[in-house]
């Protein structure tokens, strides 16, 4: 059987604890903050079930599951994984950042380098292997929470003496498992996902911070997990005024673990600071999950280029040389990321018989991606001018004949009706100026880490010897 959208939705009716707008929500599937985004994820599963030939594969046990769980044992399988992510991204025009193929790809990448876990602990490696079999066979949707809450960033977690469990840490262990307490962020899509993978991306201090060096996975409905959602951008908006916010708000969240018991079979890393780094950077996790990110990002930039072109055409300026130059730059950015994404899936390295995207090229993608997004937003804002501000207050205005008569006189376009132009410009605003758009700007700039982190990672990976040899050859000659 292939998981359907309806099955996905019904499984989410699990009584998880979510806090939003001063309320404790335990039936969130139909809550206005979450229901539309949940249905947008359901569309992905339905598309997968009706296009199973290109979106799924058959496991050894006879289940059909998404190709994001497939091991890239050939170059063709790596390509198929990438193209499946690209197809899913098209359904949301690239605005669903943490779709179900993201964290699943991280787990596949860990499994391609299972020897890293075996060198650390055979028991933890077996736990990862068994958990992977469980979640993949059920085609579950995972989010992750890898970042420690900010607090006093001049201190390591153990130095927060007044609040030792400000950051998630171990408070006890026994033969059955561990008990954890504290917070993790930023669990993008926690209200939408089945389970959460917890890890650590922040630096920890050896000899002091071991209790915070953990990786495990739990159902988001587990007793003691509290999901603190940020403000929803989907509440009190409609599809015509906020077409993106209404459908694709993923509801980032802080997770608080209030003395949560985690059985050993779900613990992949325990009190080992070095393994926190190796879990992602010494396995294929980062390469595979960020290849999915590049597929999504390429689709999103194509959408933004098309949106800008449609807007300038509606305003009658698309033939102006300066405008064409700006549009060409937007299209070039989209093709740049498209090319980088395709190079990731077509030029892999081979490890243990698995075809893994090249990490140096991946870091190149990350740096370019996070640096160009603010430029893209600025370009579209410049092309829009005051057009995204002079819009009617809401869809209700279009239902009032008196207001509509004025709108029809002021929202003029040679190629669109006044109402069509209003709705196009509402889409532009939701892409570049709304709270939803602002959140996406922050997301694209930081989801791979700060620019300092990504640039330093790239510096360490780049083949400086090759570059220097070119210099020396010219100097010698």
RAVENNOR-V39669 format. One line per field, one symbol per residue. ss: DSSP state (2 for helix, 1 for strand, 0 for the rest). phi: phi as a letter, one per 30 degrees, with the letter a starting at -180 (. if undefined). psi: psi as a letter, one per 40 degrees, with the letter a starting at -180 (. if undefined). A space follows every 50 residues. Layout:
BEGIN
ss=???
phi=???
psi=???
END
This chain:
BEGIN
ss=00002222222000001111001110000000002222222222222222 02222111000001112220000022222222222222222000000000 00222222222202222222022222222222222220000111101000 00000022200000001011111000111111111000000000111100 00000000022201111110000011111000000000000000222200 00111111111112221111002222222220002222222222222222 22222222222222000000222222222222222222222222220011 10011100222222222222222222222222222222000000222220 22222222220000000222222222222222002222222222220000 222222222220022222222222220
phi=.cdcdddedddddciecbcahiccccbcdcdedbdddedddedddddddc bddccbbcdddjccbdddcddddbddddddeddddddddddchiccdcdd dddedddeddddbeddddddaddddddddddedddddchdcccbbccded hcddcdedddddbdceceadcabbdclbcbbkcbbcddiedccdbbccab cddbceibcddccbbabbddcddjdcccddedccdibcdddbddedcbdd heaccccchddcdedcccabhbdddeddecdcbddddddddedddddedd ddedddddddddddcicdcdeddeddddddddeddddeddeddddcbdcc bhicccedddddddedddddddddddddddddddhdddcdcedaedddcc edddddeddccdadcbdedddedddddddddbbdeedddddddddbdcjd ddddddddedcddddeddddddddddd
psi=ihhidddddddegeeihhhhfeihhegedehdddddddddddddddddde fddeeiihideeihiieeehhgeidddddddddddddddddefeegdfie ecdddddddddefdddddddhddddddddddddddddefihiiihehiid bheeiideegdegdfdihiheiiaddaihiiaiiihghededidihhhah eiiihiededeegihiiiieeihehhhgiihheehfiidddgdddddehe giihhhhgfhhhideehehhfhddddddddeeaedddddedddddddddd ddddddddddddddefeeehddddddddddddddddddddddddeegiih hfeihhihddddddddddddddddddddddddddbededfiididddeeh ddddddddddgiieeiiddddddddddddddeeidddddddddddedeii dddddddddddigddddddddddddd.
END
